[in-house]
Amino acid sequence: AMSKLCQFYIVADAIVDILQGDLKKELSEELKDTIQKMKTHIVTVGEDGMYHEEDESGISMEELDSISKRSDDILQMLEGRLKVAANISICYTPLHAKPWTDMAFIKCQKESDGSPKAYI
């Protein structure tokens, strides 16, 4: 989800960069700072698909929640310029499902509790 959230911020920043006036002044620095923090987080944690505690990534769960909630405000501010499809899950795509699927099979084999679906 972090990479998708970062993509949203990158697109919003590109839109803000071509705007003039108060909206650009209000959002530009915030978006760039948030994007840099998320990029650092993504590079630091790698591609394992799991959340890493603050000491490894520099973003606490509370801050990640705040960044996510702020995206709703930004979307509202950019109404008419940016739209996001609601209620779409990415967890079933191969890239995103692989870490959870691998862990489910490992847990299933260790605990012999039947279906790996119980662990996803």
MOPAC internal coordinates of N, CA, C and O (Angstrom, degrees):
PM7 1SCF
backbone

  N    0.0000 0     0.00 0     0.00 0    0    0    0
  C    1.4453 1     0.00 0     0.00 0    1    0    0
  C    1.5303 1   110.89 1     0.00 0    2    1    0
  O    1.2310 1   120.98 1   148.24 1    3    2    1
  N    1.3264 1   115.72 1   -31.76 1    3    2    1
  C    1.4677 1   118.50 1  -179.12 1    5    3    2
  C    1.5168 1   111.17 1   -60.64 1    6    5    3
  O    1.2310 1   119.86 1   138.22 1    7    6    5
  N    1.3273 1   117.88 1   -41.78 1    7    6    5
  C    1.4643 1   119.48 1  -178.57 1    9    7    6
  C    1.5280 1   110.55 1   -66.52 1   10    9    7
  O    1.2310 1   120.13 1   143.28 1   11   10    9
  N    1.3416 1   117.36 1   -36.72 1   11   10    9
  C    1.4697 1   120.29 1   177.72 1   13   11   10
  C    1.5242 1   110.47 1   -68.16 1   14   13   11
  O    1.2310 1   120.34 1   140.19 1   15   14   13
  N    1.3116 1   116.96 1   -39.81 1   15   14   13
  C    1.4653 1   121.29 1   177.51 1   17   15   14
  C    1.5249 1   110.19 1   -63.76 1   18   17   15
  O    1.2310 1   120.80 1   138.87 1   19   18   17
  N    1.3094 1   116.08 1   -41.13 1   19   18   17
  C    1.4624 1   120.65 1   177.39 1   21   19   18
  C    1.5268 1   110.44 1   -63.57 1   22   21   19
  O    1.2310 1   120.01 1   139.14 1   23   22   21
  N    1.3180 1   117.59 1   -40.86 1   23   22   21
  C    1.4646 1   120.70 1   177.23 1   25   23   22
  C    1.5277 1   110.65 1   -60.52 1   26   25   23
  O    1.2310 1   120.30 1   138.60 1   27   26   25
  N    1.3363 1   117.04 1   -41.40 1   27   26   25
  C    1.4611 1   120.22 1   177.16 1   29   27   26
  C    1.5215 1   110.23 1   -58.89 1   30   29   27
  O    1.2310 1   120.52 1   131.56 1   31   30   29
  N    1.3246 1   116.62 1   -48.44 1   31   30   29
  C    1.4662 1   120.85 1  -179.04 1   33   31   30
  C    1.5363 1   111.35 1   -62.49 1   34   33   31
  O    1.2310 1   119.85 1   142.28 1   35   34   33
  N    1.3172 1   117.89 1   -37.72 1   35   34   33
  C    1.4684 1   121.28 1   178.99 1   37   35   34
  C    1.5267 1   110.49 1   -64.66 1   38   37   35
  O    1.2310 1   120.46 1   135.82 1   39   38   37
  N    1.3300 1   116.73 1   -44.18 1   39   38   37
  C    1.4662 1   120.31 1   178.95 1   41   39   38
  C    1.5249 1   109.94 1   -66.12 1   42   41   39
  O    1.2310 1   119.98 1   135.68 1   43   42   41
  N    1.3281 1   117.64 1   -44.32 1   43   42   41
  C    1.4677 1   120.92 1   178.07 1   45   43   42
  C    1.5224 1   110.55 1   -59.56 1   46   45   43
  O    1.2310 1   120.36 1   138.42 1   47   46   45
  N    1.3213 1   116.92 1   -41.58 1   47   46   45
  C    1.4646 1   121.23 1   179.01 1   49   47   46
  C    1.5280 1   111.30 1   -63.10 1   50   49   47
  O    1.2310 1   120.20 1   139.11 1   51   50   49
  N    1.3190 1   117.23 1   -40.89 1   51   50   49
  C    1.4743 1   120.85 1   177.91 1   53   51   50
  C    1.5234 1   110.51 1   -62.17 1   54   53   51
  O    1.2310 1   120.52 1   139.84 1   55   54   53
  N    1.3215 1   116.62 1   -40.16 1   55   54   53
  C    1.4704 1   120.18 1   177.96 1   57   55   54
  C    1.5254 1   110.19 1   -65.95 1   58   57   55
  O    1.2310 1   120.63 1   134.27 1   59   58   57
  N    1.3182 1   116.41 1   -45.73 1   59   58   57
  C    1.4680 1   120.75 1  -179.86 1   61   59   58
  C    1.5257 1   110.82 1   -61.98 1   62   61   59
  O    1.2310 1   120.10 1   143.61 1   63   62   61
  N    1.3225 1   117.42 1   -36.39 1   63   62   61
  C    1.4711 1   120.88 1  -179.82 1   65   63   62
  C    1.5269 1   113.20 1   -60.60 1   66   65   63
  O    1.2310 1   119.80 1   151.39 1   67   66   65
  N    1.3341 1   117.99 1   -28.61 1   67   66   65
  C    1.4664 1   119.28 1  -178.95 1   69   67   66
  C    1.5305 1   112.35 1   -93.75 1   70   69   67
  O    1.2310 1   120.65 1   176.61 1   71   70   69
  N    1.3370 1   116.36 1    -3.39 1   71   70   69
  C    1.4619 1   120.70 1   178.35 1   73   71   70
  C    1.5155 1   110.83 1   -83.23 1   74   73   71
  O    1.2310 1   121.31 1   -14.40 1   75   74   73
  N    1.3074 1   115.10 1   165.60 1   75   74   73
  C    1.4561 1   122.26 1   174.10 1   77   75   74
  C    1.5261 1   108.24 1  -120.96 1   78   77   75
  O    1.2310 1   119.93 1   -20.66 1   79   78   77
  N    1.3011 1   117.74 1   159.34 1   79   78   77
  C    1.4556 1   121.38 1   169.91 1   81   79   78
  C    1.5125 1   116.26 1    90.92 1   82   81   79
  O    1.2310 1   122.03 1    22.46 1   83   82   81
  N    1.3515 1   113.72 1  -157.54 1   83   82   81
  C    1.4538 1   121.74 1  -170.64 1   85   83   82
  C    1.5279 1   114.02 1   -63.26 1   86   85   83
  O    1.2310 1   120.16 1   141.34 1   87   86   85
  N    1.3193 1   117.30 1   -38.66 1   87   86   85
  C    1.4617 1   120.13 1  -179.29 1   89   87   86
  C    1.5180 1   111.08 1   -61.35 1   90   89   87
  O    1.2310 1   120.74 1   139.00 1   91   90   89
  N    1.3197 1   116.20 1   -41.00 1   91   90   89
  C    1.4646 1   119.99 1   178.14 1   93   91   90
  C    1.5286 1   109.83 1   -64.13 1   94   93   91
  O    1.2310 1   120.55 1   135.32 1   95   94   93
  N    1.3222 1   116.56 1   -44.68 1   95   94   93
  C    1.4674 1   120.52 1  -179.82 1   97   95   94
  C    1.5265 1   110.95 1   -63.04 1   98   97   95
  O    1.2310 1   120.84 1   141.63 1   99   98   97
  N    1.3280 1   116.01 1   -38.37 1   99   98   97
  C    1.4573 1   120.79 1  -176.16 1  101   99   98
  C    1.5281 1   112.87 1   -71.49 1  102  101   99
  O    1.2310 1   119.95 1   142.00 1  103  102  101
  N    1.3242 1   117.70 1   -38.00 1  103  102  101
  C    1.4628 1   121.02 1  -171.09 1  105  103  102
  C    1.5222 1   116.31 1  -103.20 1  106  105  103
  O    1.2310 1   119.57 1   152.15 1  107  106  105
  N    1.3054 1   118.43 1   -27.85 1  107  106  105
  C    1.4615 1   121.03 1  -168.65 1  109  107  106
  C    1.5299 1   113.74 1   -54.80 1  110  109  107
  O    1.2310 1   120.00 1   125.98 1  111  110  109
  N    1.3093 1   117.61 1   -54.02 1  111  110  109
  C    1.4646 1   120.25 1  -176.98 1  113  111  110
  C    1.5337 1   111.28 1   -65.92 1  114  113  111
  O    1.2310 1   120.45 1   137.99 1  115  114  113
  N    1.3304 1   116.74 1   -42.01 1  115  114  113
  C    1.4680 1   120.82 1   179.05 1  117  115  114
  C    1.5276 1   111.26 1   -59.22 1  118  117  115
  O    1.2310 1   120.59 1   133.87 1  119  118  117
  N    1.3361 1   116.48 1   -46.13 1  119  118  117
  C    1.4689 1   120.14 1  -179.48 1  121  119  118
  C    1.5186 1   111.23 1   -62.57 1  122  121  119
  O    1.2310 1   120.39 1   133.46 1  123  122  121
  N    1.3213 1   116.85 1   -46.54 1  123  122  121
  C    1.4688 1   120.25 1  -178.80 1  125  123  122
  C    1.5285 1   111.84 1   -62.63 1  126  125  123
  O    1.2310 1   120.31 1   138.60 1  127  126  125
  N    1.3360 1   117.01 1   -41.40 1  127  126  125
  C    1.4650 1   120.49 1   178.39 1  129  127  126
  C    1.5325 1   111.35 1   -64.11 1  130  129  127
  O    1.2310 1   120.78 1   136.48 1  131  130  129
  N    1.3277 1   116.12 1   -43.52 1  131  130  129
  C    1.4579 1   120.73 1  -179.49 1  133  131  130
  C    1.5227 1   110.90 1   -65.96 1  134  133  131
  O    1.2310 1   120.34 1   138.05 1  135  134  133
  N    1.3237 1   116.95 1   -41.95 1  135  134  133
  C    1.4713 1   121.05 1   178.78 1  137  135  134
  C    1.5295 1   110.23 1   -60.46 1  138  137  135
  O    1.2310 1   120.52 1   134.83 1  139  138  137
  N    1.3148 1   116.61 1   -45.17 1  139  138  137
  C    1.4702 1   119.63 1  -179.23 1  141  139  138
  C    1.5243 1   110.81 1   -62.48 1  142  141  139
  O    1.2310 1   120.63 1   138.58 1  143  142  141
  N    1.3317 1   116.41 1   -41.42 1  143  142  141
  C    1.4603 1   120.34 1   179.84 1  145  143  142
  C    1.5411 1   110.37 1   -64.39 1  146  145  143
  O    1.2310 1   120.38 1   137.70 1  147  146  145
  N    1.3267 1   116.87 1   -42.30 1  147  146  145
  C    1.4665 1   119.93 1   179.67 1  149  147  146
  C    1.5227 1   111.51 1   -68.28 1  150  149  147
  O    1.2310 1   119.76 1   140.11 1  151  150  149
  N    1.3270 1   118.07 1   -39.89 1  151  150  149
  C    1.4686 1   120.28 1   177.90 1  153  151  150
  C    1.5184 1   110.55 1   -61.03 1  154  153  151
  O    1.2310 1   120.57 1   137.61 1  155  154  153
  N    1.3194 1   116.51 1   -42.39 1  155  154  153
  C    1.4601 1   120.85 1   177.86 1  157  155  154
  C    1.5248 1   109.99 1   -61.77 1  158  157  155
  O    1.2310 1   120.73 1   136.51 1  159  158  157
  N    1.3137 1   116.22 1   -43.49 1  159  158  157
  C    1.4717 1   121.65 1   178.01 1  161  159  158
  C    1.5256 1   110.48 1   -58.90 1  162  161  159
  O    1.2310 1   120.31 1   131.12 1  163  162  161
  N    1.3137 1   117.00 1   -48.88 1  163  162  161
  C    1.4670 1   121.71 1  -176.81 1  165  163  162
  C    1.5282 1   110.96 1   -62.52 1  166  165  163
  O    1.2310 1   120.23 1   136.46 1  167  166  165
  N    1.3187 1   117.17 1   -43.54 1  167  166  165
  C    1.4677 1   121.18 1   179.28 1  169  167  166
  C    1.5329 1   110.16 1   -65.87 1  170  169  167
  O    1.2310 1   120.69 1   138.40 1  171  170  169
  N    1.3306 1   116.29 1   -41.60 1  171  170  169
  C    1.4640 1   121.07 1  -177.37 1  173  171  170
  C    1.5179 1   112.18 1   -63.83 1  174  173  171
  O    1.2310 1   120.35 1   135.74 1  175  174  173
  N    1.3316 1   116.93 1   -44.26 1  175  174  173
  C    1.4651 1   119.40 1  -174.25 1  177  175  174
  C    1.5163 1   113.41 1   -85.24 1  178  177  175
  O    1.2310 1   119.60 1   162.30 1  179  178  177
  N    1.3114 1   118.36 1   -17.70 1  179  178  177
  C    1.4511 1   120.59 1   177.92 1  181  179  178
  C    1.5090 1   112.79 1    79.66 1  182  181  179
  O    1.2310 1   120.80 1    27.77 1  183  182  181
  N    1.3131 1   116.08 1  -152.23 1  183  182  181
  C    1.4604 1   121.18 1  -172.16 1  185  183  182
  C    1.5225 1   113.32 1  -114.32 1  186  185  183
  O    1.2310 1   119.75 1  -149.89 1  187  186  185
  N    1.3239 1   118.09 1    30.11 1  187  186  185
  C    1.4592 1   117.73 1  -177.56 1  189  187  186
  C    1.5225 1   113.60 1   -85.03 1  190  189  187
  O    1.2310 1   119.59 1   172.64 1  191  190  189
  N    1.3277 1   118.40 1    -7.36 1  191  190  189
  C    1.4553 1   121.33 1   174.17 1  193  191  190
  C    1.5109 1   115.56 1    78.08 1  194  193  191
  O    1.2310 1   119.84 1  -173.88 1  195  194  193
  N    1.3174 1   117.92 1     6.12 1  195  194  193
  C    1.4614 1   121.22 1  -178.12 1  197  195  194
  C    1.5273 1   109.91 1  -108.99 1  198  197  195
  O    1.2310 1   121.05 1   -28.09 1  199  198  197
  N    1.3242 1   115.61 1   151.91 1  199  198  197
  C    1.4639 1   119.82 1   174.31 1  201  199  198
  C    1.5179 1   108.68 1   -74.15 1  202  201  199
  O    1.2310 1   120.77 1   -41.86 1  203  202  201
  N    1.3055 1   116.13 1   138.14 1  203  202  201
  C    1.4581 1   121.50 1   177.55 1  205  203  202
  C    1.5176 1   109.26 1  -113.09 1  206  205  203
  O    1.2310 1   121.03 1   -38.12 1  207  206  205
  N    1.3046 1   115.63 1   141.88 1  207  206  205
  C    1.4502 1   120.27 1  -178.44 1  209  207  206
  C    1.5289 1   111.18 1   -61.23 1  210  209  207
  O    1.2310 1   121.62 1   -17.83 1  211  210  209
  N    1.3112 1   114.51 1   162.17 1  211  210  209
  C    1.4622 1   122.84 1  -174.60 1  213  211  210
  C    1.5278 1   113.58 1   -53.98 1  214  213  211
  O    1.2310 1   119.91 1   142.51 1  215  214  213
  N    1.3181 1   117.78 1   -37.49 1  215  214  213
  C    1.4617 1   119.63 1  -176.63 1  217  215  214
  C    1.5248 1   112.52 1   -62.43 1  218  217  215
  O    1.2310 1   119.70 1   155.61 1  219  218  217
  N    1.3233 1   118.18 1   -24.39 1  219  218  217
  C    1.4568 1   121.18 1   178.90 1  221  219  218
  C    1.5275 1   112.93 1   -91.64 1  222  221  219
  O    1.2310 1   120.46 1   144.38 1  223  222  221
  N    1.3289 1   116.72 1   -35.62 1  223  222  221
  C    1.4551 1   119.88 1  -168.76 1  225  223  222
  C    1.5142 1   114.82 1  -111.53 1  226  225  223
  O    1.2310 1   119.93 1   158.72 1  227  226  225
  N    1.3184 1   117.73 1   -21.28 1  227  226  225
  C    1.4495 1   120.17 1  -178.11 1  229  227  226
  C    1.5168 1   114.19 1    86.93 1  230  229  227
  O    1.2310 1   119.37 1   179.03 1  231  230  229
  N    1.3305 1   118.82 1    -0.97 1  231  230  229
  C    1.4608 1   121.98 1   178.11 1  233  231  230
  C    1.5283 1   108.44 1  -124.15 1  234  233  231
  O    1.2310 1   121.32 1   -62.10 1  235  234  233
  N    1.3262 1   115.08 1   117.90 1  235  234  233
  C    1.4604 1   119.37 1   177.52 1  237  235  234
  C    1.5266 1   109.37 1   -76.12 1  238  237  235
  O    1.2310 1   120.41 1   -16.83 1  239  238  237
  N    1.3210 1   116.82 1   163.17 1  239  238  237
  C    1.4545 1   120.93 1   177.49 1  241  239  238
  C    1.5321 1   110.40 1   -61.36 1  242  241  239
  O    1.2310 1   120.42 1   142.40 1  243  242  241
  N    1.3293 1   116.80 1   -37.60 1  243  242  241
  C    1.4640 1   120.68 1   178.75 1  245  243  242
  C    1.5332 1   110.72 1   -64.03 1  246  245  243
  O    1.2310 1   120.40 1   137.79 1  247  246  245
  N    1.3207 1   116.84 1   -42.21 1  247  246  245
  C    1.4569 1   120.13 1   178.77 1  249  247  246
  C    1.5268 1   111.05 1   -67.42 1  250  249  247
  O    1.2310 1   120.49 1   141.26 1  251  250  249
  N    1.3179 1   116.66 1   -38.74 1  251  250  249
  C    1.4601 1   120.49 1   177.43 1  253  251  250
  C    1.5305 1   110.23 1   -62.27 1  254  253  251
  O    1.2310 1   120.40 1   138.52 1  255  254  253
  N    1.3316 1   116.85 1   -41.48 1  255  254  253
  C    1.4625 1   120.55 1   175.91 1  257  255  254
  C    1.5279 1   110.80 1   -61.52 1  258  257  255
  O    1.2310 1   120.89 1   137.71 1  259  258  257
  N    1.3113 1   115.90 1   -42.29 1  259  258  257
  C    1.4663 1   120.84 1   179.95 1  261  259  258
  C    1.5309 1   111.57 1   -63.69 1  262  261  259
  O    1.2310 1   120.43 1   137.83 1  263  262  261
  N    1.3241 1   116.78 1   -42.17 1  263  262  261
  C    1.4712 1   121.51 1   177.98 1  265  263  262
  C    1.5230 1   109.78 1   -62.53 1  266  265  263
  O    1.2310 1   120.90 1   138.00 1  267  266  265
  N    1.3264 1   115.89 1   -42.00 1  267  266  265
  C    1.4572 1   120.31 1   179.78 1  269  267  266
  C    1.5301 1   111.04 1   -64.86 1  270  269  267
  O    1.2310 1   120.30 1   134.02 1  271  270  269
  N    1.3219 1   117.02 1   -45.98 1  271  270  269
  C    1.4682 1   120.98 1   179.30 1  273  271  270
  C    1.5274 1   110.89 1   -65.05 1  274  273  271
  O    1.2310 1   120.37 1   143.00 1  275  274  273
  N    1.3065 1   116.90 1   -37.00 1  275  274  273
  C    1.4730 1   120.83 1   179.48 1  277  275  274
  C    1.5225 1   110.86 1   -63.52 1  278  277  275
  O    1.2310 1   120.01 1   151.01 1  279  278  277
  N    1.3201 1   117.58 1   -28.99 1  279  278  277
  C    1.4683 1   119.80 1   179.16 1  281  279  278
  C    1.5261 1   110.96 1   -60.99 1  282  281  279
  O    1.2310 1   119.99 1   148.06 1  283  282  281
  N    1.3357 1   117.62 1   -31.94 1  283  282  281
  C    1.4718 1   120.45 1   175.90 1  285  283  282
  C    1.5254 1   111.01 1   -63.45 1  286  285  283
  O    1.2310 1   120.66 1   137.44 1  287  286  285
  N    1.3430 1   116.34 1   -42.56 1  287  286  285
  C    1.4705 1   120.71 1   177.98 1  289  287  286
  C    1.5267 1   110.70 1   -63.53 1  290  289  287
  O    1.2310 1   120.93 1   135.97 1  291  290  289
  N    1.3120 1   115.82 1   -44.03 1  291  290  289
  C    1.4715 1   120.66 1  -179.31 1  293  291  290
  C    1.5187 1   110.35 1   -63.19 1  294  293  291
  O    1.2310 1   120.81 1   137.61 1  295  294  293
  N    1.3131 1   116.06 1   -42.39 1  295  294  293
  C    1.4648 1   120.22 1   178.16 1  297  295  294
  C    1.5283 1   110.66 1   -59.98 1  298  297  295
  O    1.2310 1   120.56 1   138.05 1  299  298  297
  N    1.3093 1   116.54 1   -41.95 1  299  298  297
  C    1.4676 1   120.94 1   178.32 1  301  299  298
  C    1.5356 1   110.64 1   -65.15 1  302  301  299
  O    1.2310 1   120.32 1   140.10 1  303  302  301
  N    1.3206 1   116.99 1   -39.90 1  303  302  301
  C    1.4695 1   121.36 1   179.45 1  305  303  302
  C    1.5315 1   111.62 1   -65.73 1  306  305  303
  O    1.2310 1   120.85 1   149.76 1  307  306  305
  N    1.3270 1   115.98 1   -30.24 1  307  306  305
  C    1.4666 1   120.85 1  -178.33 1  309  307  306
  C    1.5314 1   111.87 1   -99.78 1  310  309  307
  O    1.2310 1   120.94 1  -160.38 1  311  310  309
  N    1.3332 1   115.80 1    19.62 1  311  310  309
  C    1.4624 1   120.55 1   179.92 1  313  311  310
  C    1.5299 1   110.38 1   -52.83 1  314  313  311
  O    1.2310 1   121.27 1   -45.11 1  315  314  313
  N    1.3186 1   115.18 1   134.89 1  315  314  313
  C    1.4598 1   120.73 1  -177.22 1  317  315  314
  C    1.5229 1   112.91 1    89.18 1  318  317  315
  O    1.2310 1   120.86 1   167.86 1  319  318  317
  N    1.3283 1   115.96 1   -12.14 1  319  318  317
  C    1.4655 1   120.69 1   179.44 1  321  319  318
  C    1.5249 1   112.63 1  -117.91 1  322  321  319
  O    1.2310 1   120.94 1   157.86 1  323  322  321
  N    1.3365 1   115.80 1   -22.14 1  323  322  321
  C    1.4636 1   120.97 1  -176.51 1  325  323  322
  C    1.5264 1   109.04 1  -146.47 1  326  325  323
  O    1.2310 1   120.59 1   -46.35 1  327  326  325
  N    1.3258 1   116.49 1   133.65 1  327  326  325
  C    1.4612 1   122.79 1   177.14 1  329  327  326
  C    1.5215 1   108.62 1  -128.77 1  330  329  327
  O    1.2310 1   121.13 1   -31.84 1  331  330  329
  N    1.3163 1   115.45 1   148.16 1  331  330  329
  C    1.4537 1   121.39 1   177.26 1  333  331  330
  C    1.5247 1   107.69 1  -130.07 1  334  333  331
  O    1.2310 1   120.46 1   -47.64 1  335  334  333
  N    1.3160 1   116.73 1   132.36 1  335  334  333
  C    1.4621 1   120.96 1   176.54 1  337  335  334
  C    1.5217 1   108.73 1   -69.90 1  338  337  335
  O    1.2310 1   120.83 1   -47.65 1  339  338  337
  N    1.3204 1   116.01 1   132.35 1  339  338  337
  C    1.4662 1   120.85 1  -177.47 1  341  339  338
  C    1.5304 1   110.81 1   -93.13 1  342  341  339
  O    1.2310 1   121.57 1   -25.07 1  343  342  341
  N    1.3232 1   114.60 1   154.93 1  343  342  341
  C    1.4649 1   123.04 1   171.51 1  345  343  342
  C    1.5281 1   114.31 1    62.51 1  346  345  343
  O    1.2310 1   120.54 1  -143.89 1  347  346  345
  N    1.3067 1   116.56 1    36.11 1  347  346  345
  C    1.4662 1   120.59 1   176.24 1  349  347  346
  C    1.5232 1   107.71 1  -108.38 1  350  349  347
  O    1.2310 1   120.32 1   -51.93 1  351  350  349
  N    1.3105 1   117.00 1   128.07 1  351  350  349
  C    1.4462 1   121.74 1   179.53 1  353  351  350
  C    1.5287 1   109.72 1  -101.60 1  354  353  351
  O    1.2310 1   121.22 1   -41.62 1  355  354  353
  N    1.3323 1   115.27 1   138.38 1  355  354  353
  C    1.4594 1   119.77 1   177.84 1  357  355  354
  C    1.5232 1   111.62 1  -102.37 1  358  357  355
  O    1.2310 1   119.78 1   178.80 1  359  358  357
  N    1.3255 1   118.02 1    -1.20 1  359  358  357
  C    1.4678 1   120.02 1  -170.22 1  361  359  358
  C    1.5238 1   113.43 1   -69.49 1  362  361  359
  O    1.2310 1   119.40 1   168.73 1  363  362  361
  N    1.3204 1   118.75 1   -11.27 1  363  362  361
  C    1.4563 1   119.40 1  -178.62 1  365  363  362
  C    1.5192 1   113.10 1  -100.16 1  366  365  363
  O    1.2310 1   119.72 1  -177.52 1  367  366  365
  N    1.3083 1   118.15 1     2.48 1  367  366  365
  C    1.4554 1   119.71 1   175.91 1  369  367  366
  C    1.5306 1   107.60 1   -76.67 1  370  369  367
  O    1.2310 1   119.74 1   -29.44 1  371  370  369
  N    1.3294 1   118.10 1   150.56 1  371  370  369
  C    1.4705 1   119.80 1  -176.43 1  373  371  370
  C    1.5312 1   113.90 1   -55.71 1  374  373  371
  O    1.2310 1   119.91 1   138.26 1  375  374  373
  N    1.3154 1   117.78 1   -41.74 1  375  374  373
  C    1.4576 1   120.32 1  -178.01 1  377  375  374
  C    1.5246 1   111.26 1   -61.95 1  378  377  375
  O    1.2310 1   120.35 1   136.68 1  379  378  377
  N    1.3239 1   116.93 1   -43.32 1  379  378  377
  C    1.4503 1   120.48 1  -175.64 1  381  379  378
  C    1.5232 1   113.17 1   -83.45 1  382  381  379
  O    1.2310 1   119.95 1   152.70 1  383  382  381
  N    1.2999 1   117.69 1   -27.30 1  383  382  381
  C    1.4574 1   120.57 1  -177.08 1  385  383  382
  C    1.5288 1   112.61 1   -82.75 1  386  385  383
  O    1.2310 1   119.85 1   156.72 1  387  386  385
  N    1.3155 1   117.90 1   -23.28 1  387  386  385
  C    1.4643 1   120.80 1  -173.90 1  389  387  386
  C    1.5368 1   114.08 1   -54.81 1  390  389  387
  O    1.2310 1   118.55 1   130.11 1  391  390  389
  N    1.3300 1   120.37 1   -49.89 1  391  390  389
  C    1.4715 1   118.10 1  -178.41 1  393  391  390
  C    1.5266 1   112.72 1   -60.23 1  394  393  391
  O    1.2310 1   120.17 1   138.41 1  395  394  393
  N    1.3344 1   117.29 1   -41.59 1  395  394  393
  C    1.4563 1   120.26 1  -178.83 1  397  395  394
  C    1.5188 1   111.02 1   -70.98 1  398  397  395
  O    1.2310 1   120.31 1   143.18 1  399  398  397
  N    1.3103 1   117.01 1   -36.82 1  399  398  397
  C    1.4547 1   120.70 1   178.96 1  401  399  398
  C    1.5244 1   110.37 1   -65.48 1  402  401  399
  O    1.2310 1   120.44 1   134.00 1  403  402  401
  N    1.3337 1   116.75 1   -46.00 1  403  402  401
  C    1.4681 1   120.66 1   178.32 1  405  403  402
  C    1.5287 1   111.34 1   -57.75 1  406  405  403
  O    1.2310 1   120.80 1   133.54 1  407  406  405
  N    1.3388 1   116.08 1   -46.46 1  407  406  405
  C    1.4689 1   119.45 1  -179.92 1  409  407  406
  C    1.5223 1   111.44 1   -64.24 1  410  409  407
  O    1.2310 1   120.33 1   141.86 1  411  410  409
  N    1.3225 1   116.98 1   -38.14 1  411  410  409
  C    1.4620 1   120.63 1  -179.60 1  413  411  410
  C    1.5211 1   110.81 1   -62.69 1  414  413  411
  O    1.2310 1   120.05 1   137.51 1  415  414  413
  N    1.3245 1   117.50 1   -42.49 1  415  414  413
  C    1.4642 1   120.25 1   179.13 1  417  415  414
  C    1.5217 1   111.19 1   -66.29 1  418  417  415
  O    1.2310 1   120.22 1   140.11 1  419  418  417
  N    1.3160 1   117.18 1   -39.89 1  419  418  417
  C    1.4675 1   120.69 1   178.87 1  421  419  418
  C    1.5261 1   110.22 1   -63.36 1  422  421  419
  O    1.2310 1   120.14 1   132.50 1  423  422  421
  N    1.3383 1   117.33 1   -47.50 1  423  422  421
  C    1.4685 1   120.80 1   179.47 1  425  423  422
  C    1.5168 1   111.25 1   -63.48 1  426  425  423
  O    1.2310 1   120.63 1   139.99 1  427  426  425
  N    1.3034 1   116.41 1   -40.01 1  427  426  425
  C    1.4662 1   120.86 1  -179.62 1  429  427  426
  C    1.5295 1   109.99 1   -62.40 1  430  429  427
  O    1.2310 1   120.36 1   137.15 1  431  430  429
  N    1.3187 1   116.92 1   -42.85 1  431  430  429
  C    1.4637 1   120.79 1  -179.62 1  433  431  430
  C    1.5268 1   111.35 1   -67.93 1  434  433  431
  O    1.2310 1   120.45 1   140.49 1  435  434  433
  N    1.3357 1   116.74 1   -39.51 1  435  434  433
  C    1.4576 1   120.73 1  -179.06 1  437  435  434
  C    1.5231 1   112.34 1   -69.31 1  438  437  435
  O    1.2310 1   120.84 1   139.65 1  439  438  437
  N    1.3192 1   116.01 1   -40.35 1  439  438  437
  C    1.4521 1   119.88 1  -172.77 1  441  439  438
  C    1.5301 1   113.30 1  -100.01 1  442  441  439
  O    1.2310 1   120.09 1   172.36 1  443  442  441
  N    1.3087 1   117.43 1    -7.64 1  443  442  441
  C    1.4705 1   123.02 1   178.97 1  445  443  442
  C    1.5286 1   113.23 1    47.48 1  446  445  443
  O    1.2310 1   121.14 1  -134.64 1  447  446  445
  N    1.3121 1   115.43 1    45.36 1  447  446  445
  C    1.4627 1   119.71 1  -177.90 1  449  447  446
  C    1.5262 1   113.00 1  -102.30 1  450  449  447
  O    1.2310 1   119.69 1  -155.71 1  451  450  449
  N    1.3130 1   118.19 1    24.29 1  451  450  449
  C    1.4529 1   119.02 1   175.64 1  453  451  450
  C    1.5037 1   114.34 1    95.02 1  454  453  451
  O    1.2310 1   120.53 1    54.88 1  455  454  453
  N    1.2909 1   116.59 1  -125.12 1  455  454  453
  C    1.4533 1   123.03 1  -170.49 1  457  455  454
  C    1.5311 1   112.96 1   -76.06 1  458  457  455
  O    1.2310 1   120.46 1   -41.65 1  459  458  457
  N    1.3412 1   116.73 1   138.35 1  459  458  457
  C    1.4597 1   120.26 1   174.88 1  461  459  458
  C    1.5261 1   112.43 1   -64.61 1  462  461  459
  O    1.2310 1   120.39 1   159.54 1  463  462  461
  N    1.3341 1   116.86 1   -20.46 1  463  462  461
  C    1.4729 1   120.62 1  -179.96 1  465  463  462
  C    1.5392 1   110.37 1   -58.02 1  466  465  463
  O    1.2310 1   120.48 1   152.00 1  467  466  465
  N    1.3007 1   116.70 1   -28.00 1  467  466  465
  C    1.4717 1   120.15 1  -179.61 1  469  467  466
  C    1.5371 1   111.72 1   -65.88 1  470  469  467
  O    1.2310 1   120.45 1   161.92 1  471  470  469
  N    1.3168 1   116.74 1   -18.08 1  471  470  469
  C    1.4636 1   121.24 1  -175.42 1  473  471  470
  C    1.5279 1   113.35 1  -108.65 1  474  473  471
  O    1.2310 1   120.09 1  -178.28 1  475  474  473
  N    1.3016 1   117.43 1     1.72 1  475  474  473
  C    1.4728 1   120.00 1  -179.29 1  477  475  474
  C    1.5035 1   109.62 1   -93.96 1  478  477  475
  O    1.2310 1   120.10 1   180.00 1  479  478  477

